[in-house]
Amino acid sequence: MPGVGICDRSGFKYPLEELVKQWDGAMVHRRFLDHRHPQDFVRGVADKQRLPFTRPEAADVFIAQTFTTEGGVALLTEDGQPLITEDGVLPVRPEDL
């Protein structure tokens, strides 16, 4: 009498010559054999994400300064001339402060 084995998939007894080894090592009956999916063999392709050239970030340049007055906040240019005020009144001169 030939040997008898148990199918790892179904749990039924089958003659050993009807059991085959599956890709994951399980011994299964021929009708339960699962073939490995082709996506398991796909290899990734390296993606070069480098920039063609780089340079360091430039230093910050401040073009205006803010100061508080009794009438609101005024925005001044580098030479001290007022640009705008919050309350819409004509800009004040720094000498008036």
GIJOKA-V643746 format. One record per pair of residues at least 12 apart in sequence whose ideal C-beta (glycine too) atoms are under 10 Angstrom apart, sorted by the first residue. I is the first residue (numbers start at 1). J is the second residue. D is the distance in Angstrom with one decimal. If there is no record, write none. Layout:
i: [I & I]
j: [J & J]
d: [D & D]
This chain:
i: [1 & 2 & 2 & 2 & 2 & 3 & 3 & 3 & 3 & 4 & 4 & 4 & 5 & 5 & 5 & 5 & 5 & 5 & 6 & 6 & 6 & 6 & 7 & 7 & 7 & 7 & 7 & 7 & 7 & 7 & 7 & 8 & 8 & 8 & 8 & 8 & 8 & 8 & 8 & 8 & 9 & 9 & 9 & 9 & 9 & 9 & 9 & 9 & 9 & 10 & 10 & 10 & 10 & 12 & 12 & 13 & 14 & 14 & 14 & 14 & 14 & 14 & 15 & 17 & 18 & 18 & 19 & 19 & 20 & 20 & 21 & 22 & 22 & 22 & 23 & 23 & 23 & 23 & 24 & 61 & 62 & 63 & 63 & 64 & 64 & 64 & 64 & 65 & 65 & 65 & 67 & 67 & 67 & 67 & 67 & 68 & 69 & 69 & 69 & 69 & 69 & 69 & 69 & 69 & 69 & 70 & 70 & 71 & 71 & 71 & 71 & 71 & 72 & 72 & 72 & 72 & 72 & 72 & 72 & 73 & 73 & 73 & 74 & 74 & 74 & 74 & 74 & 74 & 74 & 74 & 75 & 76 & 76 & 76 & 79 & 80 & 80 & 80 & 81 & 81 & 82 & 82]
j: [15 & 15 & 16 & 17 & 18 & 15 & 16 & 17 & 19 & 16 & 18 & 19 & 17 & 18 & 19 & 27 & 28 & 29 & 19 & 27 & 28 & 29 & 19 & 20 & 26 & 27 & 28 & 29 & 30 & 31 & 32 & 21 & 22 & 24 & 25 & 26 & 27 & 28 & 29 & 32 & 22 & 26 & 27 & 28 & 29 & 31 & 32 & 33 & 34 & 28 & 29 & 31 & 32 & 29 & 32 & 29 & 27 & 28 & 29 & 30 & 31 & 32 & 29 & 30 & 30 & 31 & 32 & 33 & 32 & 33 & 33 & 34 & 35 & 36 & 35 & 36 & 37 & 40 & 36 & 78 & 78 & 77 & 78 & 76 & 77 & 78 & 83 & 77 & 78 & 80 & 80 & 82 & 92 & 94 & 97 & 86 & 82 & 85 & 86 & 87 & 89 & 92 & 94 & 96 & 97 & 92 & 97 & 85 & 86 & 87 & 89 & 92 & 84 & 85 & 86 & 87 & 88 & 89 & 92 & 85 & 86 & 87 & 86 & 87 & 89 & 91 & 92 & 93 & 94 & 97 & 91 & 91 & 92 & 94 & 94 & 93 & 94 & 95 & 93 & 94 & 94 & 96]
d: [9.2 & 5.1 & 6.2 & 6.5 & 9.6 & 7.3 & 4.2 & 8.6 & 9.5 & 6.8 & 9.8 & 9.4 & 9.5 & 8.5 & 4.9 & 6.1 & 9.8 & 9.2 & 8.6 & 8.1 & 10.0 & 9.8 & 6.6 & 10.0 & 8.7 & 7.1 & 5.2 & 4.6 & 9.7 & 9.3 & 6.3 & 9.9 & 7.9 & 9.3 & 8.9 & 4.0 & 5.5 & 5.5 & 9.3 & 8.5 & 8.2 & 6.8 & 9.1 & 4.5 & 7.1 & 9.2 & 4.0 & 8.6 & 8.2 & 7.7 & 6.6 & 8.9 & 6.0 & 7.3 & 9.5 & 9.9 & 9.4 & 9.1 & 5.1 & 8.9 & 9.8 & 9.9 & 9.7 & 9.9 & 6.1 & 9.0 & 9.7 & 9.8 & 9.3 & 5.9 & 9.3 & 6.1 & 8.7 & 8.8 & 7.5 & 4.6 & 9.8 & 8.7 & 8.4 & 9.9 & 8.2 & 7.2 & 6.2 & 6.2 & 6.0 & 7.3 & 7.0 & 8.4 & 8.0 & 8.6 & 9.9 & 9.3 & 9.8 & 8.3 & 8.0 & 9.7 & 9.4 & 7.8 & 9.4 & 9.7 & 9.8 & 6.0 & 9.9 & 8.8 & 6.5 & 9.4 & 9.1 & 6.6 & 8.2 & 5.8 & 5.9 & 7.0 & 9.6 & 5.0 & 3.6 & 4.3 & 8.7 & 7.4 & 9.2 & 7.1 & 4.9 & 9.0 & 7.9 & 9.9 & 9.6 & 6.2 & 6.1 & 9.8 & 8.9 & 9.3 & 8.7 & 8.9 & 9.9 & 7.2 & 10.0 & 8.7 & 5.0 & 9.2 & 8.3 & 8.3 & 7.5 & 9.8]
